[in-house]
C-alpha cells in the first residue's frame, strides 16, 4: 500500500543514512521501525518464535552488570560507531 508521510528534513535524512548503512531500502527500514514501535507485530506469515537463550555459552551462569557497566558499554559502542575515542 502506498501512503504519504511528512517527516522533518533532519529525521528523513537520518533515516535514509541509517537505512543505507544497513544496506536496506528506506521503505524496508521504515516498515521495520513502525513494526518495532507497534510492539513487534510482524505481518502474518512472518512471525518467528524466539528460542532462548539467544546467545549460547560454554559457561552458563549469572552476569553481574550494573547501570554504570551498561552505560560504559553503550559509550564504547557509540565511540566505535562514530569513530571517536
C-alpha positions as CSV (number, residue, x, y, z in Angstrom):
1,X,0.0,0.0,0.0
2,X,1.3,3.4,-0.8
3,X,0.9,6.4,1.5
4,X,2.5,9.9,2.0
5,X,4.1,10.8,5.3
6,X,5.6,14.2,6.1
7,X,8.8,14.0,8.2
8,X,11.1,16.7,9.4
9,X,14.0,17.0,7.0
10,X,16.7,16.1,9.5
11,X,14.7,12.9,10.6
12,X,14.3,11.8,7.0
13,X,18.0,12.4,6.3
14,X,18.9,10.4,9.3
15,X,16.5,7.6,8.3
16,X,18.0,7.4,4.8
17,X,21.5,7.4,6.1
18,X,20.8,4.6,8.6
19,X,18.9,2.5,6.0
20,X,21.9,2.9,3.6
21,X,24.4,1.9,6.3
22,X,22.3,-1.2,7.0
23,X,22.2,-2.0,3.3
24,X,18.4,-1.8,3.1
25,X,15.9,0.4,1.3
26,X,14.2,3.3,3.1
27,X,10.9,1.5,2.6
28,X,12.1,-1.6,4.4
29,X,13.8,0.5,7.1
30,X,10.6,2.5,7.9
31,X,8.4,-0.7,7.8
32,X,10.7,-2.3,10.3
33,X,10.8,0.8,12.5
34,X,7.0,1.1,12.5
35,X,6.7,-2.6,13.2
36,X,9.0,-2.3,16.2
37,X,7.1,0.7,17.5
38,X,3.9,-1.2,17.3
39,X,5.2,-3.9,19.5
40,X,7.0,-6.2,17.0
41,X,3.7,-7.2,15.3
42,X,5.1,-9.0,12.3
43,X,2.8,-9.4,9.3
44,X,1.0,-12.7,9.1
45,X,3.4,-15.4,7.8
46,X,6.5,-13.6,9.1
47,X,6.2,-14.3,12.8
48,X,9.0,-16.2,14.2
49,X,9.4,-17.8,17.6
50,X,12.5,-16.8,19.6
51,X,14.4,-19.7,21.2
52,X,16.2,-18.9,24.4
53,X,19.0,-18.4,25.2
54,X,19.7,-16.1,22.4
55,X,23.4,-16.4,22.9
56,X,24.8,-19.8,23.8
57,X,27.6,-20.1,26.4
58,X,30.1,-22.7,27.3
59,X,30.0,-21.3,30.8
60,X,26.3,-20.5,31.6
61,X,25.5,-18.7,34.8
62,X,24.9,-15.2,36.2
63,X,26.2,-12.0,34.8
64,X,27.0,-9.2,37.2
65,X,26.1,-6.0,35.4
66,X,25.4,-2.5,36.8
67,X,23.8,0.5,35.3
68,X,27.3,2.1,35.1
69,X,28.5,-1.0,33.3
70,X,25.7,-0.8,30.8
71,X,26.4,2.9,30.2
72,X,30.1,2.2,29.7
73,X,29.2,-0.5,27.0
74,X,26.9,2.0,25.2
75,X,29.5,4.7,25.4
76,X,32.1,2.4,23.9
77,X,29.7,1.3,21.1
78,X,28.9,5.0,20.3
79,X,32.6,5.9,20.2
80,X,33.3,3.0,17.9
81,X,30.3,3.7,15.7
82,X,31.2,7.5,15.4
83,X,34.9,7.0,15.2
84,X,35.8,9.0,18.3
85,X,37.7,7.5,21.2
